[in-house]
């Protein structure tokens, strides 16, 4: 749970930086990186479970 709190704080820092410095290009970059991380984690979890059910 602590990890989520720190991640949320980090995201708020990114958005505050983008708003203050007018660096709007950083928002899509952060969103894409988070989606890629989510796909990697989801792939690691779902892969072994699918293989187990096949065999």
SERO-4910 file (N, C-alpha, C, O; in steps of 0.05 Angstrom, whole numbers):
BEGIN
 pado doro    nc1    nc2    nc3   cac1   cac2   cac3    cc1    cc2    cc3    oc1    oc2    oc3
  Unk    A     16    -24      0      0      0      0     17     25      0     10     46    -11
  Unk    A     40     23     13     58     46     14     68     53    -14     72     76    -21
  Unk    A     72     32    -31     81     36    -59     62     53    -74     70     71    -90
  Unk    A     36     48    -71     15     63    -85     16     92    -76     12    111    -92
  Unk    A     20     97    -50     21    124    -40     44    140    -52     41    163    -60
  Unk    A     67    127    -54     90    140    -66     87    144    -96     95    165   -107
  Unk    A     74    125   -109     69    128   -138     50    151   -143     54    167   -161
  Unk    A     29    153   -126     10    175   -129     24    202   -124     19    221   -139
  Unk    A     41    203   -105     56    228    -99     74    235   -123     77    259   -130
  Unk    A     87    215   -134    105    220   -157     89    230   -181     98    249   -195
  Unk    A     66    219   -186     49    228   -209     39    257   -204     38    273   -223
  Unk    A     32    263   -180     24    291   -174     47    310   -178     43    333   -188
  Unk    A     72    302   -172     95    318   -177     99    323   -207    105    345   -216
  Unk    A     96    302   -223     99    304   -252     78    324   -263     85    341   -279
  Unk    A     53    321   -255     33    339   -265     37    368   -256     31    387   -271
  Unk    A     46    372   -231     52    399   -221     75    411   -237     74    435   -244
  Unk    A     95    395   -243    118    404   -259    108    413   -287    116    433   -297
  Unk    A     91    396   -299     81    402   -326     65    427   -326     67    443   -345
  Unk    A     49    431   -306     32    455   -305     48    480   -300     44    500   -313
  Unk    A     68    478   -282     83    502   -275    102    510   -298    105    534   -303
  Unk    A    114    491   -312    134    497   -332    123    495   -361    138    498   -380
  Unk    A     97    492   -363     84    489   -389     96    467   -406     99    470   -430
  Unk    A    104    446   -393    116    423   -407     95    401   -411     95    380   -398
  Unk    A     76    407   -428     53    389   -432     61    363   -446     46    343   -445
  Unk    A     84    362   -458     94    337   -471     99    315   -451    100    291   -458
  Unk    A    103    322   -425    110    301   -406     86    284   -398     89    262   -389
  Unk    A     62    295   -400     38    280   -392     33    256   -409     29    234   -398
  Unk    A     33    257   -436     30    233   -452     53    213   -448     49    189   -449
  Unk    A     77    223   -443    100    206   -438     96    189   -413    101    165   -412
  Unk    A     87    202   -391     82    188   -366     59    168   -369     60    146   -359
  Unk    A     38    176   -383     15    158   -387     24    133   -403     16    110   -396
  Unk    A     39    137   -424     48    114   -440     67     95   -424     64     71   -426
  Unk    A     84    107   -408    102     91   -392     86     75   -371     93     52   -366
  Unk    A     66     87   -359     49     73   -340     34     50   -353     31     28   -342
  Unk    A     23     55   -377      9     34   -391     27     10   -399     20    -13   -396
  Unk    A     52     17   -407     71     -4   -413     78    -21   -389     80    -45   -390
  Unk    A     81     -8   -366     87    -22   -341     64    -39   -333     68    -62   -324
  Unk    A     39    -29   -337     15    -45   -331     14    -70   -348      7    -92   -339
  Unk    A     20    -67   -374     19    -90   -392     41   -111   -385     36   -135   -387
  Unk    A     64   -102   -377     85   -120   -369     77   -136   -344     80   -160   -343
  Unk    A     66   -122   -324     57   -135   -300     34   -155   -305     34   -177   -295
  Unk    A     15   -146   -321     -8   -163   -328      2   -188   -344     -9   -210   -340
  Unk    A     21   -184   -361     31   -207   -377     46   -227   -360     45   -251   -365
  Unk    A     60   -218   -340     74   -236   -322     55   -252   -305     60   -275   -298
  Unk    A     33   -240   -298     13   -254   -280     -4   -273   -296     -9   -295   -287
  Unk    A    -13   -265   -320    -32   -281   -335    -19   -303   -350    -31   -324   -355
  Unk    A      6   -300   -358     20   -320   -374     22   -348   -360     12   -367   -371
  Unk    A     33   -349   -336     36   -375   -323      9   -387   -316      6   -412   -317
  Unk    A    -11   -371   -310    -37   -382   -303    -50   -395   -328    -63   -416   -326
  Unk    A    -46   -383   -352    -58   -393   -376    -44   -419   -384    -57   -438   -392
  Unk    A    -18   -420   -381     -3   -444   -388    -11   -467   -370    -13   -490   -379
  Unk    A    -15   -461   -344    -23   -482   -325    -50   -494   -332    -53   -518   -330
  Unk    A    -69   -477   -341    -95   -488   -348    -95   -504   -374   -111   -522   -377
  Unk    A    -76   -498   -392    -75   -514   -417    -64   -542   -412    -74   -561   -423
  Unk    A    -44   -544   -395    -33   -570   -389    -45   -581   -364    -38   -603   -356
***
